[in-house]
Amino acid sequence: MTRLMHSPALTLLNASPRLPLIADLAVRFAATVTTWEQRRRTRVNLSHLDDHLLADVGLTPKQRTREIKRRFWQI
């Protein structure tokens, strides 16, 4: 299973040879929560962009609305 690691500490833990089961679960949980928080922050920031900046990133207002309505766990 591929894991996205954003924190240097999480990356270091992930690179260790073999983690005990509970530690592995804790690392996976932390990585998941980190990903969810990043999605939430990105969608909040997207909601604050004006139409000019929205056009700069290549999104329409309809696409922005659809994206910001998604929940943090949705890709």
N, CA, C and O atoms as a GROMACS GRO file, in nm:
protein
  300
    1MET      N    1   0.084  -0.118   0.000
    1MET     CA    2   0.000   0.000   0.000
    1MET      C    3   0.089   0.124   0.000
    1MET      O    4   0.180   0.136   0.082
    2THR      N    5   0.062   0.214  -0.090
    2THR     CA    6   0.138   0.337  -0.100
    2THR      C    7   0.084   0.438   0.000
    2THR      O    8  -0.037   0.456   0.013
    3ARG      N    9   0.177   0.503   0.072
    3ARG     CA   10   0.137   0.601   0.171
    3ARG      C   11   0.196   0.736   0.136
    3ARG      O   12   0.313   0.744   0.098
    4LEU      N   13   0.117   0.840   0.149
    4LEU     CA   14   0.165   0.975   0.130
    4LEU      C   15   0.216   1.027   0.263
    4LEU      O   16   0.142   1.031   0.361
    5MET      N   17   0.341   1.066   0.268
    5MET     CA   18   0.399   1.118   0.391
    5MET      C   19   0.444   1.261   0.368
    5MET      O   20   0.528   1.286   0.281
    6HIS      N   21   0.391   1.354   0.444
    6HIS     CA   22   0.425   1.495   0.427
    6HIS      C   23   0.520   1.542   0.536
    6HIS      O   24   0.600   1.633   0.512
    7SER      N   25   0.513   1.485   0.651
    7SER     CA   26   0.595   1.528   0.762
    7SER      C   27   0.728   1.453   0.761
    7SER      O   28   0.730   1.332   0.738
    8PRO      N   29   0.841   1.523   0.785
    8PRO     CA   30   0.970   1.453   0.790
    8PRO      C   31   0.972   1.342   0.896
    8PRO      O   32   1.032   1.237   0.875
    9ALA      N   33   0.905   1.366   1.009
    9ALA     CA   34   0.902   1.264   1.114
    9ALA      C   35   0.826   1.140   1.067
    9ALA      O   36   0.868   1.028   1.094
   10LEU      N   37   0.714   1.160   0.995
   10LEU     CA   38   0.639   1.046   0.943
   10LEU      C   39   0.719   0.973   0.836
   10LEU      O   40   0.714   0.850   0.828
   11THR      N   41   0.792   1.048   0.755
   11THR     CA   42   0.874   0.986   0.652
   11THR      C   43   0.982   0.900   0.715
   11THR      O   44   1.010   0.789   0.669
   12LEU      N   45   1.044   0.950   0.820
   12LEU     CA   46   1.148   0.875   0.890
   12LEU      C   47   1.091   0.747   0.950
   12LEU      O   48   1.152   0.640   0.938
   13LEU      N   49   0.976   0.756   1.012
   13LEU     CA   50   0.914   0.636   1.068
   13LEU      C   51   0.877   0.536   0.958
   13LEU      O   52   0.893   0.416   0.976
   14ASN      N   53   0.830   0.586   0.848
   14ASN     CA   54   0.791   0.499   0.738
   14ASN      C   55   0.912   0.427   0.678
   14ASN      O   56   0.900   0.315   0.628
   15ALA      N   57   1.028   0.491   0.682
   15ALA     CA   58   1.149   0.434   0.624
   15ALA      C   59   1.216   0.331   0.715
   15ALA      O   60   1.307   0.260   0.672
   16SER      N   61   1.172   0.322   0.839
   16SER     CA   62   1.234   0.225   0.930
   16SER      C   63   1.207   0.084   0.878
   16SER      O   64   1.105   0.058   0.815
   17PRO      N   65   1.300  -0.009   0.906
   17PRO     CA   66   1.292  -0.143   0.849
   17PRO      C   67   1.159  -0.214   0.874
   17PRO      O   68   1.096  -0.261   0.779
   18ARG      N   69   1.117  -0.221   0.996
   18ARG     CA   70   0.990  -0.287   1.027
   18ARG      C   71   0.938  -0.231   1.158
   18ARG      O   72   1.006  -0.233   1.260
   19LEU      N   73   0.819  -0.183   1.152
   19LEU     CA   74   0.757  -0.127   1.272
   19LEU      C   75   0.666  -0.231   1.335
   19LEU      O   76   0.606  -0.313   1.265
   20PRO      N   77   0.654  -0.228   1.467
   20PRO     CA   78   0.554  -0.313   1.531
   20PRO      C   79   0.416  -0.274   1.479
   20PRO      O   80   0.395  -0.162   1.432
   21LEU      N   81   0.323  -0.366   1.487
   21LEU     CA   82   0.189  -0.345   1.432
   21LEU      C   83   0.125  -0.217   1.483
   21LEU      O   84   0.072  -0.139   1.404
   22ILE      N   85   0.129  -0.194   1.612
   22ILE     CA   86   0.063  -0.075   1.669
   22ILE      C   87   0.129   0.053   1.618
   22ILE      O   88   0.061   0.153   1.592
   23ALA      N   89   0.262   0.051   1.605
   23ALA     CA   90   0.333   0.169   1.554
   23ALA      C   91   0.299   0.191   1.407
   23ALA      O   92   0.281   0.305   1.363
   24ASP      N   93   0.290   0.083   1.331
   24ASP     CA   94   0.254   0.094   1.190
   24ASP      C   95   0.114   0.153   1.176
   24ASP      O   96   0.092   0.239   1.091
   25LEU      N   97   0.021   0.108   1.257
   25LEU     CA   98  -0.115   0.163   1.255
   25LEU      C   99  -0.116   0.311   1.293
   25LEU      O  100  -0.189   0.390   1.234
   26ALA      N  101  -0.035   0.347   1.391
   26ALA     CA  102  -0.028   0.487   1.434
   26ALA      C  103   0.028   0.576   1.323
   26ALA      O  104  -0.021   0.687   1.302
   27VAL      N  105   0.130   0.527   1.253
   27VAL     CA  106   0.188   0.604   1.142
   27VAL      C  107   0.086   0.619   1.030
   27VAL      O  108   0.073   0.727   0.973
   28ARG      N  109   0.015   0.511   0.998
   28ARG     CA  110  -0.087   0.519   0.892
   28ARG      C  111  -0.199   0.616   0.931
   28ARG      O  112  -0.246   0.694   0.848
   29PHE      N  113  -0.239   0.611   1.057
   29PHE     CA  114  -0.344   0.701   1.105
   29PHE      C  115  -0.298   0.847   1.095
   29PHE      O  116  -0.371   0.933   1.048
   30ALA      N  117  -0.175   0.873   1.139
   30ALA     CA  118  -0.121   1.009   1.133
   30ALA      C  119  -0.111   1.058   0.989
   30ALA      O  120  -0.140   1.174   0.960
   31ALA      N  121  -0.069   0.971   0.899
   31ALA     CA  122  -0.059   1.009   0.758
   31ALA      C  123  -0.197   1.039   0.700
   31ALA      O  124  -0.213   1.133   0.622
   32THR      N  125  -0.296   0.960   0.737
   32THR     CA  126  -0.432   0.981   0.687
   32THR      C  127  -0.489   1.113   0.739
   32THR      O  128  -0.548   1.189   0.662
   33VAL      N  129  -0.472   1.139   0.866
   33VAL     CA  130  -0.522   1.264   0.924
   33VAL      C  131  -0.451   1.384   0.862
   33VAL      O  132  -0.514   1.487   0.837
   34THR      N  133  -0.322   1.371   0.837
   34THR     CA  134  -0.246   1.479   0.772
   34THR      C  135  -0.300   1.506   0.632
   34THR      O  136  -0.316   1.622   0.593
   35THR      N  137  -0.327   1.402   0.557
   35THR     CA  138  -0.384   1.416   0.423
   35THR      C  139  -0.521   1.483   0.429
   35THR      O  140  -0.550   1.573   0.349
   36TRP      N  141  -0.604   1.440   0.522
   36TRP     CA  142  -0.737   1.499   0.537
   36TRP      C  143  -0.728   1.648   0.569
   36TRP      O  144  -0.803   1.729   0.514
   37GLU      N  145  -0.636   1.684   0.658
   37GLU     CA  146  -0.621   1.825   0.697
   37GLU      C  147  -0.572   1.908   0.578
   37GLU      O  148  -0.617   2.021   0.559
   38GLN      N  149  -0.482   1.852   0.500
   38GLN     CA  150  -0.433   1.924   0.382
   38GLN      C  151  -0.547   1.947   0.283
   38GLN      O  152  -0.557   2.055   0.225
   39ARG      N  153  -0.631   1.847   0.261
   39ARG     CA  154  -0.746   1.864   0.171
   39ARG      C  155  -0.841   1.971   0.223
   39ARG      O  156  -0.889   2.055   0.147
   40ARG      N  157  -0.868   1.968   0.354
   40ARG     CA  158  -0.959   2.066   0.413
   40ARG      C  159  -0.905   2.208   0.394
   40ARG      O  160  -0.978   2.298   0.353
   41ARG      N  161  -0.776   2.227   0.426
   41ARG     CA  162  -0.714   2.359   0.412
   41ARG      C  163  -0.715   2.406   0.267
   41ARG      O  164  -0.742   2.523   0.239
   42THR      N  165  -0.685   2.316   0.175
   42THR     CA  166  -0.683   2.350   0.033
   42THR      C  167  -0.821   2.395  -0.013
   42THR      O  168  -0.834   2.492  -0.087
   43ARG      N  169  -0.924   2.324   0.030
   43ARG     CA  170  -1.060   2.360  -0.011
   43ARG      C  171  -1.106   2.491   0.052
   43ARG      O  172  -1.178   2.568  -0.012
   44VAL      N  173  -1.065   2.517   0.175
   44VAL     CA  174  -1.098   2.645   0.238
   44VAL      C  175  -1.030   2.758   0.162
   44VAL      O  176  -1.093   2.861   0.133
   45ASN      N  177  -0.902   2.741   0.130
   45ASN     CA  178  -0.830   2.844   0.056
   45ASN      C  179  -0.890   2.864  -0.083
   45ASN      O  180  -0.898   2.977  -0.132
   46LEU      N  181  -0.930   2.757  -0.147
   46LEU     CA  182  -0.993   2.765  -0.279
   46LEU      C  183  -1.122   2.846  -0.272
   46LEU      O  184  -1.154   2.920  -0.365
   47SER      N  185  -1.195   2.833  -0.164
   47SER     CA  186  -1.322   2.906  -0.151
   47SER      C  187  -1.301   3.056  -0.140
   47SER      O  188  -1.394   3.133  -0.164
   48HIS      N  189  -1.181   3.099  -0.103
   48HIS     CA  190  -1.152   3.242  -0.087
   48HIS      C  191  -1.095   3.307  -0.212
   48HIS      O  192  -1.075   3.428  -0.214
   49LEU      N  193  -1.069   3.231  -0.317
   49LEU     CA  194  -1.012   3.288  -0.439
   49LEU      C  195  -1.118   3.366  -0.516
   49LEU      O  196  -1.232   3.321  -0.530
   50ASP      N  197  -1.078   3.481  -0.566
   50ASP     CA  198  -1.172   3.556  -0.652
   50ASP      C  199  -1.166   3.497  -0.793
   50ASP      O  200  -1.082   3.412  -0.822
   51ASP      N  201  -1.255   3.543  -0.879
   51ASP     CA  202  -1.267   3.486  -1.014
   51ASP      C  203  -1.139   3.502  -1.096
   51ASP      O  204  -1.106   3.414  -1.176
   52HIS      N  205  -1.068   3.612  -1.077
   52HIS     CA  206  -0.944   3.635  -1.151
   52HIS      C  207  -0.840   3.530  -1.114
   52HIS      O  208  -0.778   3.470  -1.202
   53LEU      N  209  -0.820   3.507  -0.985
   53LEU     CA  210  -0.724   3.406  -0.941
   53LEU      C  211  -0.770   3.266  -0.977
   53LEU      O  212  -0.689   3.179  -1.009
   54LEU      N  213  -0.898   3.244  -0.972
   54LEU     CA  214  -0.954   3.115  -1.010
   54LEU      C  215  -0.922   3.085  -1.156
   54LEU      O  216  -0.885   2.972  -1.190
   55ALA      N  217  -0.936   3.184  -1.242
   55ALA     CA  218  -0.903   3.166  -1.384
   55ALA      C  219  -0.754   3.138  -1.401
   55ALA      O  220  -0.715   3.063  -1.490
   56ASP      N  221  -0.670   3.200  -1.316
   56ASP     CA  222  -0.526   3.176  -1.324
   56ASP      C  223  -0.490   3.029  -1.297
   56ASP      O  224  -0.396   2.977  -1.357
   57VAL      N  225  -0.563   2.965  -1.209
   57VAL     CA  226  -0.534   2.824  -1.179
   57VAL      C  227  -0.612   2.729  -1.269
   57VAL      O  228  -0.600   2.607  -1.257
   58GLY      N  229  -0.692   2.787  -1.360
   58GLY     CA  230  -0.760   2.706  -1.460
   58GLY      C  231  -0.890   2.641  -1.414
   58GLY      O  232  -0.928   2.536  -1.466
   59LEU      N  233  -0.957   2.702  -1.319
   59LEU     CA  234  -1.084   2.648  -1.271
   59LEU      C  235  -1.198   2.745  -1.299
   59LEU      O  236  -1.178   2.867  -1.302
   60THR      N  237  -1.314   2.690  -1.321
   60THR     CA  238  -1.433   2.772  -1.337
   60THR      C  239  -1.500   2.784  -1.200
   60THR      O  240  -1.473   2.704  -1.111
   61PRO      N  241  -1.587   2.884  -1.183
   61PRO     CA  242  -1.661   2.894  -1.056
   61PRO      C  243  -1.742   2.768  -1.025
   61PRO      O  244  -1.755   2.729  -0.909
   62LYS      N  245  -1.796   2.704  -1.128
   62LYS     CA  246  -1.872   2.581  -1.108
   62LYS      C  247  -1.782   2.468  -1.054
   62LYS      O  248  -1.822   2.392  -0.966
   63GLN      N  249  -1.660   2.458  -1.110
   63GLN     CA  250  -1.565   2.356  -1.061
   63GLN      C  251  -1.524   2.384  -0.917
   63GLN      O  252  -1.511   2.291  -0.837
   64ARG      N  253  -1.504   2.512  -0.885
   64ARG     CA  254  -1.468   2.548  -0.748
   64ARG      C  255  -1.580   2.507  -0.652
   64ARG      O  256  -1.554   2.448  -0.547
   65THR      N  257  -1.702   2.539  -0.688
   65THR     CA  258  -1.816   2.506  -0.603
   65THR      C  259  -1.825   2.356  -0.579
   65THR      O  260  -1.847   2.311  -0.467
   66ARG      N  261  -1.807   2.280  -0.686
   66ARG     CA  262  -1.813   2.134  -0.674
   66ARG      C  263  -1.700   2.083  -0.582
   66ARG      O  264  -1.722   1.993  -0.501
   67GLU      N  265  -1.581   2.141  -0.595
   67GLU     CA  266  -1.468   2.096  -0.514
   67GLU      C  267  -1.485   2.133  -0.366
   67GLU      O  268  -1.458   2.051  -0.279
   68ILE      N  269  -1.530   2.254  -0.338
   68ILE     CA  270  -1.538   2.295  -0.197
   68ILE      C  271  -1.655   2.229  -0.124
   68ILE      O  272  -1.659   2.231  -0.001
   69LYS      N  273  -1.749   2.169  -0.199
   69LYS     CA  274  -1.859   2.097  -0.135
   69LYS      C  275  -1.818   1.956  -0.092
   69LYS      O  276  -1.891   1.890  -0.017
   70ARG      N  277  -1.704   1.909  -0.138
   70ARG     CA  278  -1.659   1.775  -0.101
   70ARG      C  279  -1.616   1.773   0.045
   70ARG      O  280  -1.567   1.872   0.098
   71ARG      N  281  -1.634   1.659   0.107
   71ARG     CA  282  -1.589   1.641   0.245
   71ARG      C  283  -1.439   1.615   0.247
   71ARG      O  284  -1.381   1.578   0.144
   72PHE      N  285  -1.377   1.633   0.362
   72PHE     CA  286  -1.231   1.620   0.372
   72PHE      C  287  -1.180   1.481   0.337
   72PHE      O  288  -1.064   1.466   0.296
   73TRP      N  289  -1.262   1.380   0.352
   73TRP     CA  290  -1.216   1.244   0.322
   73TRP      C  291  -1.235   1.208   0.174
   73TRP      O  292  -1.185   1.105   0.128
   74GLN      N  293  -1.305   1.292   0.100
   74GLN     CA  294  -1.330   1.264  -0.041
   74GLN      C  295  -1.217   1.316  -0.128
   74GLN      O  296  -1.166   1.426  -0.108
   75ILE      N  297  -1.180   1.236  -0.225
   75ILE     CA  298  -1.071   1.274  -0.316
   75ILE      C  299  -1.130   1.359  -0.427
   75ILE      O  300  -1.057   1.403  -0.516
   0.00000   0.00000   0.00000
